[in-house]
Amino acid sequence: MAGKRSEKEIGEGDEFEIHLVTSWDTKEIADLYRAGGWWREGWDHNELPRLIRKSYAFAVAVERHSGRAVGMGRAISDSTSDAYIQDVVVAPQYRHRGIGCMIVAELVTHCLTEGISWIGCIATPQTAGFYRELGFSQMEGFTPMLYGGSGGDIPS
């Protein structure tokens, strides 16, 4: 376990703790991305350290007795005014135990402590209730969008 905790360790509950990290075991993180359905085979595990390091905040939920990562989430931000919570996932066998709430709460607290007050996320219909219970609300009049490639002229 030595070397894995690199920034801030937050004690929460009896069984789990949340760590804000700048590095973590890439296999454990890839397994969590798989659990969320977000990992594409062929992706390079070697890119994960950079993803973690370049995130504004990267939270890992750790089972105390095993030291194993059982959940994660991250915030991306301009470090000044806005942040987005994303990639929140808990391993299936650990769900419904408050771990996801702990992860989001730690990321929100970190952003607020750093002076970032506009904190957003994009929830799936299945997770919207989870985020509502944590203080998020739907942004009326806005539509989340994703760039899908060519189709328009991007100024160079």
C-alpha positions as CSV (number, residue, x, y, z in Angstrom):
1,M,0.0,0.0,0.0
2,A,2.9,2.4,0.6
3,G,3.1,5.0,-2.1
4,K,-0.5,4.7,-3.2
5,R,-1.9,7.5,-0.9
6,S,-0.4,10.6,-2.3
7,E,-2.5,13.6,-1.3
8,K,-5.2,13.5,1.2
9,E,-6.7,10.6,3.2
10,I,-10.2,11.0,4.4
11,G,-11.5,8.5,7.1
12,E,-15.1,7.7,6.5
13,G,-17.2,5.0,8.2
14,D,-15.9,1.7,9.7
15,E,-15.2,-0.3,6.5
16,F,-14.2,2.2,3.9
17,E,-12.2,5.4,3.5
18,I,-11.9,7.9,0.7
19,H,-8.5,9.0,-0.7
20,L,-7.8,11.9,-3.0
21,V,-4.9,10.6,-5.0
22,T,-2.5,11.5,-7.8
23,S,-1.7,7.8,-8.5
24,W,-3.2,4.4,-8.0
25,D,-2.8,0.8,-9.1
26,T,-3.8,0.9,-12.8
27,K,-5.3,-2.6,-12.8
28,E,-7.7,-1.7,-10.0
29,I,-8.7,1.5,-11.8
30,A,-9.2,-0.3,-15.1
31,D,-11.4,-2.9,-13.3
32,L,-13.5,-0.1,-11.9
33,Y,-13.9,1.5,-15.3
34,R,-15.0,-2.0,-16.6
35,A,-17.5,-2.2,-13.7
36,G,-19.0,1.1,-14.9
37,G,-19.1,-0.2,-18.5
38,W,-16.7,2.5,-19.6
39,W,-13.5,0.6,-20.4
40,R,-12.9,-0.4,-24.0
41,E,-10.7,-3.3,-24.6
42,G,-7.6,-2.1,-26.5
43,W,-7.3,1.0,-24.3
44,D,-3.8,1.3,-22.8
45,H,-3.6,0.9,-19.1
46,N,-0.4,3.0,-19.3
47,E,-2.6,6.1,-19.9
48,L,-4.4,5.7,-16.6
49,P,-1.7,7.4,-14.4
50,R,-1.9,10.5,-16.6
51,L,-5.7,10.5,-16.4
52,I,-5.5,10.3,-12.6
53,R,-2.7,12.9,-12.3
54,K,-4.4,15.4,-14.7
55,S,-7.8,15.2,-13.0
56,Y,-8.6,18.1,-10.8
57,A,-9.4,15.6,-8.0
58,F,-9.4,11.8,-8.2
59,A,-11.1,10.0,-5.4
60,V,-10.6,6.3,-4.6
61,A,-12.8,4.4,-2.1
62,V,-10.7,1.8,-0.3
63,E,-11.8,-1.1,1.8
64,R,-9.9,-0.7,5.0
65,H,-9.1,-4.3,5.8
66,S,-7.9,-5.2,2.3
67,G,-6.6,-1.9,1.0
68,R,-8.4,-2.6,-2.2
69,A,-10.0,0.1,-4.4
70,V,-13.8,-0.6,-4.4
71,G,-14.9,2.7,-6.0
72,M,-13.7,5.8,-7.6
73,G,-14.8,9.2,-9.1
74,R,-13.1,12.3,-10.3
75,A,-13.6,16.0,-10.8
76,I,-12.4,17.9,-13.8
77,S,-12.1,21.6,-13.6
78,D,-10.6,24.9,-14.7
79,S,-9.3,25.2,-11.1
80,T,-11.1,28.6,-10.8
81,S,-14.8,28.5,-11.2
82,D,-16.3,25.3,-12.7
83,A,-16.0,21.6,-12.1
84,Y,-17.7,18.5,-13.4
85,I,-18.0,15.2,-11.4
86,Q,-17.6,12.2,-13.6
87,D,-16.6,8.5,-13.7
88,V,-18.2,7.7,-10.3
89,V,-18.4,4.0,-10.0
90,V,-18.5,1.4,-7.2
91,A,-17.7,-2.3,-7.8
92,P,-21.0,-4.2,-8.0
93,Q,-20.4,-6.3,-4.8
94,Y,-20.0,-3.1,-2.8
95,R,-22.9,-1.1,-4.1
96,H,-25.8,0.2,-1.9
97,R,-23.5,0.7,1.1
98,G,-23.0,4.5,0.8
99,I,-19.7,4.4,-0.9
100,G,-20.8,6.3,-4.0
101,C,-22.2,9.0,-1.7
102,M,-18.9,9.2,0.1
103,I,-17.0,9.6,-3.1
104,V,-19.2,12.4,-4.5
105,A,-19.3,14.2,-1.1
106,E,-15.5,14.2,-0.9
107,L,-15.2,15.5,-4.5
108,V,-17.8,18.3,-3.9
109,T,-16.2,19.2,-0.6
110,H,-12.8,19.4,-2.2
111,C,-14.2,21.7,-5.0
112,L,-16.0,24.0,-2.6
113,T,-13.0,24.2,-0.3
114,E,-10.9,25.3,-3.3
115,G,-13.5,28.1,-4.1
116,I,-15.2,26.3,-7.0
117,S,-18.9,26.7,-6.6
118,W,-20.3,25.7,-10.0
119,I,-20.2,21.9,-9.8
120,G,-22.0,19.8,-12.5
121,C,-22.4,16.3,-13.7
122,I,-24.2,14.4,-16.4
123,A,-26.4,11.7,-14.9
124,T,-27.9,8.8,-16.7
125,P,-31.7,8.3,-16.1
126,Q,-30.7,5.4,-13.8
127,T,-28.4,7.6,-11.6
128,A,-30.4,10.9,-11.6
129,G,-32.1,10.1,-8.3
130,F,-28.7,9.3,-6.7
131,Y,-27.3,12.7,-7.7
132,R,-30.6,14.5,-6.7
133,E,-30.2,13.1,-3.2
134,L,-26.7,14.6,-3.0
135,G,-27.9,18.1,-3.9
136,F,-27.7,18.1,-7.7
137,S,-30.7,19.2,-9.8
138,Q,-31.5,19.1,-13.5
139,M,-30.5,22.2,-15.4
140,E,-33.7,23.3,-17.1
141,G,-33.3,24.6,-20.6
142,F,-29.9,22.9,-21.2
143,T,-29.1,19.9,-23.3
144,P,-25.9,17.9,-22.6
145,M,-24.0,17.5,-25.9
146,L,-21.0,15.4,-27.0
147,Y,-18.7,16.1,-29.9
148,G,-19.0,13.2,-32.4
149,G,-16.4,14.1,-35.0
150,S,-16.6,15.9,-38.3
151,G,-19.8,17.3,-39.5
152,G,-19.1,21.0,-39.0
153,D,-16.3,23.3,-39.6
154,I,-14.0,23.7,-36.6
155,P,-12.0,26.9,-36.9
156,S,-8.3,26.4,-36.9
